[in-house]
Amino acid sequence: MYPKLLDEIVPAAWHHREQYGNNRIEADHGQLKRRLRPMRHLRNDRTATVVIAGHAFVQNLRRGHYYLTAGVPVNLRLAAAFDERSHAT
């Protein structure tokens, strides 16, 4: 059923069966990993402090501790707060 459906939806699709056909894609992925790996870590205490404070702020928004989210349903609090802040000058 699945191959027949694919033939109907994408008649020009071609299944590439070459053994090492995706080596260029994998090599590109390696370059991306090499670039992103150093960016994973917090370099100093100030960076960690900013990240932790931001996380705490978002958690408090979700819990309704700020007037920005007063009277807003729980699942919409974060979106409502950021929407409110985006309209502020």
Buried (B, 14 or more C-beta within 10 A) or exposed (E): EEEEEEEEEEEEEEEEEEEEEEEEEEEEEEEEEEEEEEEEEEEEEEEEEEEEEEEEEBEEBBEBEEEBBEEBEEEEBBEBBEEBEEEEE
